[in-house]
């Protein structure tokens, strides 16, 4: 294990997810899915703001002109900066009693790429979708938990994981059209003694993929060819997603979860649900803004 993460924000989220750095504001946004909240954290001042939403929010992206695009249980929405539901862009086409949007991000052209979770954990009915002005289009199906969406620096490779299948994939991605083809297995996780599996991820400026391992207590960095380069412990058994932030994009932030975790685990990892940070040598990439006209 290499250098690890330290506490950045002592907040006990139920299911912290989707950390997102705003270059313009120099703040970190992240969600608490189960509490239906978007949080805004200013590392410089320590200030924390909270936006309460009417339903669970799995993922967000920053939008052109301000506000957010967000994957909620009911579908993909355009939100104001205060969290007002401005426009429903697309319905969640699945059975919303057991399906909600989960992980997602804005692609290099400004589209929103977001997937769902099959809450039964049995049927494998979740999917990965692309949203643009043409509407909602399925990119991949037969998933249990869609996660890990990230893009290579040139935008030509899409990363995506199915967490409960312990698998991380890559696709050839056409930025001009939003087409994802040629799925390949990038990395396989898990063993009898290690239940760590790929949750959210991010790519740095060298094209290396960083994956948060849920129930694995660590974050891994992979080279573009799939070689495991390093592992970094997290003070929580269930890290959920990473993103790059800070003035130079050389701080790696990591969210985590505590809901449904056994008492003995929470006793060993009392900071579960908090946000953690670690300085890195290679900067990350600034996230594109959602463009509803693309």
MIDOSE-1310 file (N, C-alpha, C; in nm, 2 decimals, decimal comma, always signed):
residues 294
xxxx	+0,08/-0,12/+0,00/+0,00/+0,00/+0,00/+0,09/+0,13/+0,00; +0,05/+0,22/-0,09/+0,12/+0,35/-0,09/+0,05/+0,45/+0,01; +0,09/+0,57/+0,00/+0,03/+0,68/+0,08/-0,12/+0,67/+0,07; -0,19/+0,71/+0,18/-0,33/+0,69/+0,19/-0,40/+0,83/+0,20
xxxx	-0,53/+0,82/+0,21/-0,62/+0,93/+0,22/-0,64/+0,98/+0,37; -0,66/+1,10/+0,39/-0,69/+1,16/+0,52/-0,82/+1,23/+0,52; -0,87/+1,26/+0,64/-1,00/+1,32/+0,65/-1,00/+1,47/+0,59; -1,10/+1,49/+0,50/-1,12/+1,63/+0,44/-1,24/+1,69/+0,50
xxxx	-1,35/+1,62/+0,52/-1,47/+1,67/+0,57/-1,54/+1,56/+0,66; -1,56/+1,59/+0,79/-1,62/+1,50/+0,88/-1,77/+1,51/+0,87; -1,82/+1,45/+0,77/-1,97/+1,44/+0,75/-2,00/+1,30/+0,74; -2,11/+1,26/+0,80/-2,15/+1,11/+0,80/-2,26/+1,09/+0,70
xxxx	-2,23/+1,10/+0,58/-2,33/+1,07/+0,47/-2,38/+0,92/+0,48; -2,50/+0,90/+0,45/-2,54/+0,76/+0,44/-2,48/+0,69/+0,32; -2,49/+0,76/+0,20/-2,43/+0,70/+0,08/-2,37/+0,82/+0,00; -2,25/+0,86/+0,04/-2,18/+0,97/-0,03/-2,14/+0,92/-0,17
xxxx	-2,16/+1,01/-0,27/-2,12/+0,97/-0,40/-2,10/+1,09/-0,49; -2,05/+1,07/-0,61/-2,04/+1,17/-0,72/-1,97/+1,30/-0,67; -1,85/+1,29/-0,62/-1,77/+1,41/-0,59/-1,74/+1,48/-0,72; -1,75/+1,61/-0,73/-1,74/+1,69/-0,85/-1,68/+1,82/-0,82
xxxx	-1,56/+1,85/-0,88/-1,49/+1,98/-0,85/-1,54/+2,08/-0,95; -1,57/+2,20/-0,89/-1,60/+2,32/-0,98/-1,48/+2,40/-0,99; -1,42/+2,41/-1,11/-1,30/+2,49/-1,13/-1,34/+2,64/-1,11; -1,46/+2,68/-1,16/-1,50/+2,82/-1,15/-1,52/+2,86/-1,01
xxxx	-1,58/+2,78/-0,92/-1,61/+2,81/-0,78/-1,50/+2,77/-0,69; -1,41/+2,68/-0,73/-1,31/+2,62/-0,64/-1,37/+2,55/-0,52; -1,48/+2,48/-0,54/-1,55/+2,40/-0,44/-1,58/+2,26/-0,48; -1,60/+2,18/-0,39/-1,64/+2,04/-0,42/-1,79/+2,01/-0,39
xxxx	-1,85/+1,97/-0,50/-1,99/+1,92/-0,48/-1,99/+1,77/-0,47; -2,08/+1,72/-0,39/-2,10/+1,57/-0,38/-2,24/+1,55/-0,33; -2,29/+1,42/-0,35/-2,43/+1,39/-0,32/-2,43/+1,29/-0,20; -2,54/+1,29/-0,13/-2,58/+1,18/-0,04/-2,71/+1,12/-0,10
xxxx	-2,69/+1,01/-0,17/-2,80/+0,95/-0,24/-2,92/+0,92/-0,15; -2,90/+0,86/-0,04/-3,01/+0,82/+0,04/-3,08/+0,93/+0,12; -3,01/+1,04/+0,14/-3,06/+1,16/+0,20/-3,12/+1,26/+0,10; -3,11/+1,23/-0,03/-3,15/+1,32/-0,14/-3,09/+1,46/-0,13
xxxx	-2,96/+1,46/-0,11/-2,90/+1,59/-0,09/-2,78/+1,61/-0,18; -2,76/+1,74/-0,23/-2,63/+1,78/-0,29/-2,56/+1,87/-0,19; -2,44/+1,84/-0,16/-2,36/+1,92/-0,07/-2,25/+2,00/-0,15; -2,22/+2,12/-0,09/-2,12/+2,20/-0,15/-2,02/+2,24/-0,04
xxxx	-1,90/+2,19/-0,06/-1,79/+2,21/+0,04/-1,68/+2,30/-0,02; -1,65/+2,40/+0,06/-1,54/+2,49/+0,03/-1,42/+2,45/+0,11; -1,32/+2,38/+0,06/-1,20/+2,34/+0,14/-1,12/+2,46/+0,20; -1,12/+2,57/+0,13/-1,05/+2,69/+0,17/-1,10/+2,74/+0,30
xxxx	-1,23/+2,75/+0,31/-1,30/+2,81/+0,43/-1,36/+2,71/+0,53; -1,38/+2,59/+0,47/-1,45/+2,48/+0,55/-1,60/+2,49/+0,55; -1,65/+2,59/+0,47/-1,79/+2,61/+0,47/-1,86/+2,49/+0,40; -1,98/+2,45/+0,45/-2,05/+2,34/+0,39/-2,20/+2,39/+0,37
xxxx	-2,25/+2,38/+0,25/-2,39/+2,41/+0,22/-2,46/+2,28/+0,17; -2,59/+2,28/+0,19/-2,67/+2,16/+0,15/-2,79/+2,20/+0,08; -2,81/+2,13/-0,03/-2,93/+2,14/-0,11/-3,02/+2,02/-0,10; -3,14/+2,03/-0,05/-3,23/+1,92/-0,03/-3,32/+1,90/-0,15
xxxx	-3,32/+1,78/-0,20/-3,40/+1,75/-0,32/-3,52/+1,66/-0,28; -3,62/+1,65/-0,37/-3,74/+1,58/-0,33/-3,73/+1,43/-0,35; -3,62/+1,38/-0,42/-3,60/+1,24/-0,44/-3,46/+1,21/-0,44; -3,42/+1,08/-0,44/-3,28/+1,04/-0,44/-3,21/+1,09/-0,56
xxxx	-3,08/+1,14/-0,54/-3,00/+1,18/-0,65/-2,88/+1,10/-0,65; -2,85/+1,04/-0,77/-2,74/+0,95/-0,78/-2,61/+1,01/-0,84; -2,63/+1,11/-0,93/-2,52/+1,17/-0,99/-2,55/+1,31/-1,04; -2,45/+1,39/-1,05/-2,47/+1,53/-1,10/-2,36/+1,57/-1,19
xxxx	-2,39/+1,67/-1,28/-2,29/+1,74/-1,36/-2,31/+1,88/-1,36; -2,21/+1,96/-1,37/-2,23/+2,11/-1,38/-2,28/+2,15/-1,52; -2,37/+2,24/-1,52/-2,44/+2,28/-1,65/-2,39/+2,41/-1,70; -2,39/+2,43/-1,83/-2,36/+2,56/-1,89/-2,45/+2,67/-1,83
xxxx	-2,40/+2,78/-1,80/-2,49/+2,89/-1,74/-2,53/+2,87/-1,60; -2,48/+2,77/-1,53/-2,51/+2,75/-1,39/-2,61/+2,63/-1,37; -2,61/+2,59/-1,24/-2,70/+2,48/-1,21/-2,64/+2,34/-1,24; -2,73/+2,24/-1,24/-2,68/+2,10/-1,26/-2,77/+2,03/-1,36
xxxx	-2,71/+1,92/-1,41/-2,78/+1,81/-1,47/-2,77/+1,70/-1,37; -2,88/+1,63/-1,34/-2,88/+1,53/-1,23/-2,96/+1,41/-1,27; -2,91/+1,29/-1,23/-2,98/+1,17/-1,24/-3,05/+1,14/-1,11; -3,18/+1,15/-1,11/-3,26/+1,12/-0,99/-3,33/+0,98/-1,01
xxxx	-3,41/+0,94/-0,91/-3,48/+0,82/-0,93/-3,57/+0,82/-1,05; -3,64/+0,94/-1,07/-3,75/+0,94/-1,17/-3,69/+0,97/-1,31; -3,57/+1,02/-1,32/-3,51/+1,05/-1,45/-3,40/+1,15/-1,44; -3,37/+1,20/-1,56/-3,26/+1,30/-1,57/-3,33/+1,44/-1,57
xxxx	-3,28/+1,53/-1,48/-3,34/+1,66/-1,46/-3,23/+1,77/-1,48; -3,28/+1,89/-1,52/-3,20/+2,01/-1,51/-3,24/+2,08/-1,39; -3,14/+2,11/-1,30/-3,17/+2,18/-1,18/-3,10/+2,32/-1,17; -3,17/+2,41/-1,10/-3,10/+2,54/-1,08/-2,99/+2,52/-0,98
xxxx	-2,91/+2,63/-0,96/-2,80/+2,62/-0,87/-2,85/+2,60/-0,72; -2,98/+2,64/-0,70/-3,04/+2,62/-0,57/-3,10/+2,48/-0,55; -3,10/+2,40/-0,66/-3,16/+2,27/-0,65/-3,31/+2,27/-0,70; -3,36/+2,38/-0,75/-3,50/+2,37/-0,80/-3,50/+2,28/-0,93
xxxx	-3,61/+2,20/-0,94/-3,63/+2,11/-1,05/-3,68/+2,20/-1,17; -3,60/+2,23/-1,26/-3,64/+2,32/-1,37/-3,70/+2,25/-1,49; -3,64/+2,13/-1,53/-3,70/+2,07/-1,65/-3,66/+1,92/-1,64; -3,76/+1,83/-1,66/-3,73/+1,69/-1,67/-3,69/+1,66/-1,81
xxxx	-3,56/+1,62/-1,83/-3,51/+1,59/-1,96/-3,54/+1,46/-2,02; -3,55/+1,36/-1,93/-3,58/+1,22/-1,97/-3,63/+1,14/-1,85; -3,73/+1,05/-1,87/-3,78/+0,96/-1,77/-3,68/+0,85/-1,75; -3,67/+0,80/-1,63/-3,61/+0,67/-1,60/-3,70/+0,56/-1,66
xxxx	-3,66/+0,50/-1,77/-3,75/+0,40/-1,84/-3,76/+0,27/-1,77; -3,70/+0,25/-1,66/-3,71/+0,12/-1,59/-3,81/+0,13/-1,48; -3,83/+0,02/-1,41/-3,93/+0,01/-1,30/-3,87/+0,09/-1,18; -3,93/+0,21/-1,16/-3,87/+0,31/-1,07/-3,89/+0,26/-0,92
xxxx	-3,97/+0,16/-0,90/-3,98/+0,11/-0,76/-3,85/+0,03/-0,72; -3,78/-0,01/-0,82/-3,65/-0,09/-0,79/-3,54/-0,04/-0,87; -3,55/+0,08/-0,93/-3,45/+0,14/-1,02/-3,43/+0,29/-0,99; -3,31/+0,34/-0,98/-3,28/+0,48/-0,98/-3,15/+0,50/-1,06
xxxx	-3,14/+0,63/-1,10/-3,01/+0,66/-1,16/-2,90/+0,66/-1,05; -2,78/+0,62/-1,09/-2,67/+0,60/-1,00/-2,55/+0,68/-1,04; -2,44/+0,62/-1,09/-2,32/+0,70/-1,13/-2,34/+0,76/-1,27; -2,27/+0,87/-1,29/-2,27/+0,94/-1,42/-2,18/+1,06/-1,43
xxxx	-2,16/+1,11/-1,55/-2,08/+1,23/-1,57/-2,11/+1,28/-1,71; -2,06/+1,41/-1,73/-2,08/+1,47/-1,86/-1,96/+1,43/-1,95; -2,00/+1,40/-2,07/-1,89/+1,35/-2,16/-1,82/+1,47/-2,22; -1,71/+1,45/-2,30/-1,63/+1,57/-2,35/-1,70/+1,66/-2,43
xxxx	-1,81/+1,62/-2,50/-1,89/+1,71/-2,58/-2,00/+1,78/-2,51; -2,03/+1,74/-2,39/-2,14/+1,81/-2,31/-2,26/+1,72/-2,29; -2,26/+1,60/-2,34/-2,38/+1,51/-2,31/-2,37/+1,45/-2,17; -2,48/+1,39/-2,12/-2,48/+1,33/-1,99/-2,48/+1,18/-2,01
xxxx	-2,38/+1,11/-1,95/-2,37/+0,97/-1,95/-2,40/+0,92/-1,81; -2,51/+0,84/-1,79/-2,55/+0,80/-1,66/-2,61/+0,66/-1,66; -2,59/+0,59/-1,56/-2,65/+0,45/-1,55/-2,73/+0,44/-1,43; -2,80/+0,32/-1,42/-2,90/+0,29/-1,32/-2,85/+0,18/-1,23
xxxx	-2,92/+0,15/-1,13/-2,89/+0,04/-1,04/-3,02/-0,05/-1,02; -3,00/-0,18/-1,03/-3,10/-0,28/-1,00/-3,11/-0,30/-0,85; -3,20/-0,24/-0,78/-3,20/-0,25/-0,64/-3,24/-0,39/-0,59; -3,30/-0,47/-0,67/-3,32/-0,61/-0,63/-3,19/-0,69/-0,62
xxxx	-3,09/-0,65/-0,69/-2,96/-0,71/-0,69/-2,97/-0,85/-0,74; -3,07/-0,88/-0,82/-3,10/-1,02/-0,87/-3,12/-1,02/-1,02; -3,19/-0,92/-1,07/-3,24/-0,94/-1,21/-3,14/-0,89/-1,31; -3,05/-0,80/-1,28/-2,96/-0,75/-1,38/-3,03/-0,67/-1,49
xxxx	-3,12/-0,58/-1,44/-3,20/-0,50/-1,54/-3,15/-0,35/-1,55; -3,04/-0,32/-1,49/-2,99/-0,19/-1,50/-2,92/-0,16/-1,63; -2,90/-0,03/-1,67/-2,84/+0,00/-1,79/-2,76/+0,13/-1,78; -2,68/+0,15/-1,88/-2,60/+0,27/-1,90/-2,66/+0,35/-2,01
xxxx	-2,69/+0,48/-1,99/-2,76/+0,56/-2,09/-2,67/+0,68/-2,13; -2,70/+0,73/-2,25/-2,65/+0,86/-2,30/-2,77/+0,95/-2,31; -2,76/+1,08/-2,26/-2,87/+1,18/-2,29/-2,81/+1,29/-2,36; -2,87/+1,33/-2,47/-2,84/+1,45/-2,55/-2,98/+1,50/-2,61
xxxx	-2,97/+1,60/-2,69/-3,09/+1,66/-2,75/-3,18/+1,56/-2,83; -3,12/+1,44/-2,87/-3,19/+1,34/-2,94/-3,27/+1,25/-2,84; -3,25/+1,27/-2,71/-3,32/+1,19/-2,61/-3,23/+1,10/-2,54; -3,29/+1,00/-2,47/-3,22/+0,90/-2,39/-3,19/+0,78/-2,48
xxxx	-3,07/+0,73/-2,48/-3,03/+0,62/-2,56/-2,95/+0,52/-2,48; -2,98/+0,39/-2,48/-2,91/+0,29/-2,40/-2,78/+0,26/-2,47; -2,67/+0,26/-2,39/-2,54/+0,22/-2,44/-2,50/+0,08/-2,40; -2,55/+0,04/-2,28/-2,52/-0,10/-2,23/-2,63/-0,14/-2,14
xxxx	-2,67/-0,27/-2,14/-2,77/-0,32/-2,06/-2,73/-0,45/-1,98; -2,83/-0,51/-1,92/-2,81/-0,63/-1,84/-2,71/-0,61/-1,73; -2,72/-0,50/-1,66/-2,63/-0,46/-1,56/-2,69/-0,48/-1,42; -2,61/-0,49/-1,32/-2,66/-0,49/-1,18/-2,65/-0,35/-1,12
xxxx	-2,53/-0,30/-1,12/-2,50/-0,16/-1,07/-2,41/-0,09/-1,17; -2,46/+0,01/-1,24/-2,38/+0,08/-1,34/-2,30/+0,18/-1,26; -2,17/+0,19/-1,28/-2,08/+0,27/-1,21/-1,96/+0,30/-1,29; -1,87/+0,39/-1,23/-1,73/+0,40/-1,28/-1,72/+0,48/-1,41
xxxx	-1,82/+0,56/-1,45/-1,81/+0,63/-1,58/-1,69/+0,73/-1,57; -1,60/+0,73/-1,67/-1,50/+0,82/-1,69/-1,44/+0,81/-1,83; -1,37/+0,92/-1,87/-1,32/+0,93/-2,01/-1,17/+0,95/-2,01; -1,10/+0,89/-2,11/-0,96/+0,92/-2,13/-0,94/+1,06/-2,17
xxxx	-0,82/+1,11/-2,15/-0,79/+1,25/-2,18/-0,83/+1,30/-2,32; -0,82/+1,21/-2,42/-0,86/+1,24/-2,56/-1,01/+1,21/-2,59; -1,08/+1,16/-2,49/-1,22/+1,13/-2,50/-1,26/+1,01/-2,58; -1,16/+0,94/-2,63/-1,18/+0,82/-2,72/-1,21/+0,69/-2,65
xxxx	-1,19/+0,69/-2,52/-1,21/+0,57/-2,44/-1,31/+0,60/-2,32; -1,41/+0,52/-2,31/-1,51/+0,53/-2,20/-1,48/+0,42/-2,11; -1,47/+0,45/-1,98/-1,46/+0,35/-1,87/-1,60/+0,33/-1,81; -1,63/+0,21/-1,77/-1,76/+0,18/-1,71/-1,75/+0,05/-1,63
xxxx	-1,80/+0,05/-1,51/-1,80/-0,07/-1,43/-1,94/-0,12/-1,40; -1,95/-0,25/-1,38/-2,07/-0,32/-1,32/-2,03/-0,37/-1,19; -2,06/-0,30/-1,08/-2,00/-0,32/-0,95/-2,02/-0,46/-0,90; -2,14/-0,51/-0,91/-2,17/-0,64/-0,85/-2,12/-0,76/-0,93
xxxx	-2,07/-0,73/-1,05/-2,00/-0,83/-1,13/-1,85/-0,81/-1,12; -1,81/-0,72/-1,03/-1,66/-0,71/-1,00/-1,58/-0,68/-1,13; -1,64/-0,61/-1,22/-1,58/-0,59/-1,35/-1,58/-0,44/-1,40; -1,46/-0,41/-1,45/-1,44/-0,27/-1,51/-1,41/-0,29/-1,66
xxxx	-1,49/-0,21/-1,74/-1,48/-0,23/-1,88/-1,43/-0,10/-1,95; -1,39/-0,11/-2,08/-1,37/+0,00/-2,16/-1,45/-0,01/-2,29; -1,48/+0,10/-2,35/-1,55/+0,11/-2,48/-1,47/+0,21/-2,56; -1,47/+0,18/-2,69/-1,43/+0,29/-2,79/-1,54/+0,39/-2,80
xxxx	-1,51/+0,52/-2,78/-1,61/+0,62/-2,77/-1,59/+0,73/-2,88; -1,69/+0,76/-2,95/-1,69/+0,86/-3,05/-1,75/+0,99/-2,99; -1,66/+1,09/-2,97/-1,70/+1,21/-2,91/-1,80/+1,29/-3,00; -1,79/+1,27/-3,13/-1,87/+1,35/-3,22/-2,02/+1,30/-3,22
xxxx	-2,04/+1,17/-3,19/-2,17/+1,11/-3,20/-2,22/+1,06/-3,06; -2,13/+1,03/-2,97/-2,17/+0,97/-2,85/-2,19/+0,82/-2,85; -2,13/+0,76/-2,96/-2,15/+0,61/-2,97/-2,04/+0,54/-2,89; -2,08/+0,43/-2,82/-1,99/+0,35/-2,74/-1,99/+0,21/-2,80
xxxx	-1,87/+0,16/-2,84/-1,87/+0,03/-2,91/-1,74/-0,05/-2,86; -1,74/-0,18/-2,90/-1,62/-0,26/-2,87/-1,59/-0,27/-2,72; -1,69/-0,32/-2,64/-1,66/-0,33/-2,50/-1,55/-0,44/-2,47; -1,46/-0,40/-2,38/-1,35/-0,49/-2,35/-1,34/-0,50/-2,19
xxxx	-1,31/-0,61/-2,14/-1,28/-0,62/-1,99/-1,15/-0,56/-1,96; -1,15/-0,46/-1,88/-1,02/-0,38/-1,84/-0,96/-0,44/-1,72; -1,04/-0,47/-1,62/-0,99/-0,53/-1,49/-1,10/-0,61/-1,42; -1,06/-0,71/-1,36/-1,15/-0,80/-1,28/-1,11/-0,79/-1,13
xxxx	-1,20/-0,78/-1,05/-1,18/-0,76/-0,90/-1,24/-0,88/-0,82; -1,20/-0,88/-0,69/-1,26/-0,97/-0,60/-1,19/-1,11/-0,59; -1,20/-1,17/-0,47/-1,16/-1,30/-0,44/-1,23/-1,35/-0,32; -1,20/-1,47/-0,27/-1,26/-1,53/-0,16/-1,24/-1,44/-0,03
xxxx	-1,12/-1,38/-0,03/-1,08/-1,30/+0,09/-1,09/-1,15/+0,07; -1,12/-1,11/-0,05/-1,12/-0,96/-0,08/-1,25/-0,93/-0,16; -1,35/-0,87/-0,10/-1,47/-0,84/-0,17/-1,47/-0,70/-0,23; -1,36/-0,63/-0,23/-1,35/-0,50/-0,29/-1,39/-0,50/-0,44
xxxx	-1,48/-0,41/-0,48/-1,53/-0,41/-0,61/-1,54/-0,27/-0,67; -1,53/-0,25/-0,80/-1,51/-0,12/-0,86/-1,64/-0,03/-0,85; -1,63/+0,08/-0,78/-1,74/+0,17/-0,77/-1,71/+0,29/-0,86; -1,71/+0,41/-0,81/-1,68/+0,53/-0,90/-1,53/+0,54/-0,93
xxxx	-1,51/+0,61/-1,04/-1,37/+0,63/-1,08/-1,34/+0,77/-1,15; -1,22/+0,79/-1,18/-1,17/+0,92/-1,24/-1,04/+0,89/-1,31; -1,01/+0,97/-1,42/-0,89/+0,96/-1,50/-0,81/+1,08/-1,48; -0,67/+1,06/-1,47/-0,58/+1,17/-1,45/-0,52/+1,21/-1,59
xxxx	-0,44/+1,31/-1,59/-0,39/+1,37/-1,71/-0,29/+1,27/-1,79; -0,24/+1,17/-1,72/-0,16/+1,07/-1,79/-0,25/+0,95/-1,85; -0,38/+0,97/-1,83/-0,47/+0,86/-1,88/-0,49/+0,74/-1,79; -0,44/+0,76/-1,66/-0,46/+0,65/-1,57/-0,59/+0,65/-1,50
xxxx	-0,65/+0,54/-1,47/-0,78/+0,53/-1,41/-0,77/+0,50/-1,27; -0,84/+0,58/-1,18/-0,84/+0,56/-1,04/-0,98/+0,50/-1,00; -0,98/+0,39/-0,93/-1,11/+0,32/-0,90/-1,12/+0,31/-0,75; -1,24/+0,35/-0,69/-1,27/+0,33/-0,55/-1,33/+0,20/-0,53
xxxx	-1,27/+0,12/-0,44/-1,31/-0,02/-0,42/-1,41/-0,03/-0,30; -1,54/-0,04/-0,34/-1,64/-0,06/-0,23/-1,62/-0,19/-0,16; -1,62/-0,18/-0,03/-1,59/-0,30/+0,06/-1,44/-0,34/+0,05; -1,36/-0,26/-0,02/-1,22/-0,29/-0,03/-1,13/-0,19/+0,05
xxxx	-1,19/-0,08/+0,10/-1,11/+0,01/+0,18/-0,99/+0,07/+0,12; -0,99/+0,09/-0,02/-0,88/+0,15/-0,08/-0,92/+0,20/-0,22; -0,83/+0,27/-0,28/-0,84/+0,32/-0,42/-0,72/+0,27/-0,50; -0,75/+0,23/-0,62/-0,64/+0,17/-0,70/-0,62/+0,26/-0,82
xxxx	-0,50/+0,27/-0,87/-0,46/+0,34/-0,99/-0,41/+0,25/-1,10; -0,47/+0,25/-1,22/-0,44/+0,16/-1,33/-0,38/+0,24/-1,44; -0,28/+0,19/-1,51/-0,23/+0,24/-1,63/-0,33/+0,22/-1,74; -0,32/+0,29/-1,85/-0,41/+0,27/-1,96/-0,41/+0,13/-2,02
xxxx	-0,30/+0,05/-2,00/-0,30/-0,08/-2,05/-0,35/-0,18/-1,95; -0,40/-0,14/-1,84/-0,46/-0,23/-1,74/-0,37/-0,27/-1,63; -0,24/-0,22/-1,63/-0,15/-0,26/-1,52/-0,18/-0,18/-1,39; -0,19/-0,26/-1,28/-0,21/-0,19/-1,15/-0,09/-0,12/-1,11
xxxx	-0,10/+0,01/-1,09/+0,02/+0,09/-1,06/+0,04/+0,11/-0,91; -0,07/+0,13/-0,84/-0,06/+0,17/-0,69/-0,20/+0,14/-0,62; -0,19/+0,13/-0,49/-0,31/+0,12/-0,41/-0,29/+0,21/-0,29; -0,40/+0,27/-0,25/-0,40/+0,38/-0,15/-0,51/+0,35/-0,05
xxxx	-0,48/+0,33/+0,08/-0,59/+0,30/+0,18/-0,67/+0,42/+0,21; -0,80/+0,39/+0,24/-0,90/+0,49/+0,27/-0,95/+0,46/+0,41; -0,97/+0,56/+0,50/-1,02/+0,53/+0,64/-1,17/+0,50/+0,64; -1,21/+0,42/+0,55/-1,35/+0,37/+0,54/-1,35/+0,24/+0,46
xxxx	-1,43/+0,15/+0,50/-1,43/+0,02/+0,43/-1,50/+0,03/+0,29; -1,59/+0,13/+0,28/-1,66/+0,15/+0,16/-1,64/+0,28/+0,09; -1,52/+0,31/+0,03/-1,51/+0,43/-0,05/-1,60/+0,41/-0,18; -1,65/+0,52/-0,23/-1,75/+0,51/-0,33/-1,71/+0,57/-0,47
xxxx	-1,64/+0,69/-0,46/-1,60/+0,75/-0,59/-1,49/+0,85/-0,56; -1,41/+0,88/-0,66/-1,30/+0,98/-0,65/-1,32/+1,08/-0,76; -1,26/+1,20/-0,73/-1,25/+1,31/-0,83/-1,13/+1,39/-0,80; -1,08/+1,46/-0,90/-0,96/+1,55/-0,88/-1,01/+1,69/-0,85
xxxx	-0,95/+1,76/-0,76/-0,98/+1,90/-0,72/-0,86/+1,98/-0,68; -0,89/+2,09/-0,62/-0,79/+2,18/-0,58/-0,75/+2,28/-0,69; -0,68/+2,39/-0,66/-0,64/+2,48/-0,76/-0,56/+2,43/-0,88; -0,48/+2,32/-0,85/-0,40/+2,26/-0,95/-0,45/+2,12/-0,99
xxxx	-0,57/+2,08/-0,94/-0,63/+1,95/-0,97/-0,54/+1,84/-0,93; -0,46/+1,86/-0,82/-0,37/+1,76/-0,77/-0,41/+1,71/-0,63; -0,54/+1,73/-0,60/-0,60/+1,67/-0,48/-0,70/+1,57/-0,52; -0,69/+1,45/-0,47/-0,79/+1,35/-0,51/-0,88/+1,33/-0,39
xxxx	-1,01/+1,37/-0,42/-1,11/+1,35/-0,32/-1,19/+1,22/-0,33; -1,23/+1,17/-0,22/-1,30/+1,04/-0,22/-1,42/+1,04/-0,12; -1,54/+1,01/-0,17/-1,66/+0,99/-0,09/-1,67/+0,85/-0,03; -1,76/+0,83/+0,06/-1,77/+0,70/+0,12/-1,91/+0,68/+0,17
xxxx	-1,94/+0,56/+0,22/-2,07/+0,52/+0,26/-2,07/+0,46/+0,40; -2,18/+0,47/+0,47/-2,20/+0,40/+0,60/-2,33/+0,33/+0,62; -2,43/+0,36/+0,53/-2,56/+0,30/+0,55/-2,56/+0,15/+0,53; -2,62/+0,08/+0,62/-2,63/-0,06/+0,61/-2,50/-0,14/+0,65
xxxx	-2,40/-0,07/+0,69/-2,28/-0,13/+0,73/-2,29/-0,19/+0,87; -2,23/-0,31/+0,90/-2,24/-0,37/+1,03/-2,17/-0,28/+1,14; -2,22/-0,30/+1,26/-2,17/-0,22/+1,37/-2,02/-0,24/+1,39; -1,97/-0,36/+1,38/-1,83/-0,39/+1,40/-1,74/-0,31/+1,29
xxxx	-1,79/-0,30/+1,17/-1,72/-0,23/+1,07/-1,72/-0,08/+1,10; -1,83/-0,02/+1,15/-1,83/+0,12/+1,18/-1,75/+0,15/+1,31; -1,73/+0,05/+1,39/-1,65/+0,07/+1,51/-1,50/+0,08/+1,46; -1,47/+0,00/+1,36/-1,33/-0,01/+1,31/-1,30/+0,11/+1,22
xxxx	-1,41/+0,16/+1,15/-1,40/+0,27/+1,06/-1,50/+0,38/+1,09; -1,48/+0,45/+1,20/-1,58/+0,54/+1,25/-1,61/+0,66/+1,16; -1,51/+0,69/+1,07/-1,53/+0,80/+0,97/-1,61/+0,76/+0,85; -1,66/+0,64/+0,84/-1,74/+0,60/+0,73/-1,84/+0,70/+0,69
xxxx	-1,86/+0,74/+0,57/-1,95/+0,84/+0,53/-1,89/+0,97/+0,50; -1,76/+0,99/+0,55/-1,69/+1,12/+0,54/-1,63/+1,13/+0,40; -1,58/+1,25/+0,37/-1,50/+1,28/+0,25/-1,36/+1,29/+0,29; -1,28/+1,22/+0,21/-1,13/+1,21/+0,23/-1,06/+1,28/+0,11
xxxx	-0,93/+1,30/+0,14/-0,85/+1,37/+0,03/-0,70/+1,32/+0,04; -0,64/+1,32/-0,07/-0,50/+1,28/-0,08/-0,43/+1,36/-0,19; -0,31/+1,42/-0,16/-0,24/+1,49/-0,27/-0,18/+1,39/-0,36; -0,18/+1,42/-0,49/-0,12/+1,33/-0,60/-0,02/+1,41/-0,68
xxxx	+0,06/+1,34/-0,75/+0,17/+1,40/-0,83/+0,12/+1,44/-0,97; +0,02/+1,36/-1,02/-0,03/+1,38/-1,15/-0,17/+1,45/-1,14; -0,19/+1,56/-1,21/-0,32/+1,63/-1,20/-0,43/+1,55/-1,27; -0,55/+1,59/-1,23/-0,67/+1,53/-1,30/-0,71/+1,62/-1,41
xxxx	-0,83/+1,59/-1,46/-0,88/+1,67/-1,57/-1,01/+1,74/-1,53; -1,02/+1,87/-1,57/-1,14/+1,94/-1,54/-1,26/+1,88/-1,61; -1,38/+1,88/-1,54/-1,50/+1,81/-1,59/-1,57/+1,91/-1,69; -1,61/+1,85/-1,81/-1,69/+1,93/-1,90/-1,82/+1,98/-1,84
xxxx	-1,88/+2,08/-1,90/-2,01/+2,13/-1,86/-2,12/+2,07/-1,95; -2,24/+2,04/-1,89/-2,35/+1,98/-1,96/-2,41/+2,09/-2,05; -2,43/+2,05/-2,18/-2,49/+2,14/-2,28/-2,62/+2,08/-2,33; -2,73/+2,13/-2,29/-2,86/+2,06/-2,33/-2,89/+2,07/-2,48
xx	-2,81/+2,16/-2,55/-2,83/+2,17/-2,70/-2,74/+2,08/-2,78; -2,66/+2,01/-2,72/-2,56/+1,92/-2,80/-2,64/+1,80/-2,86
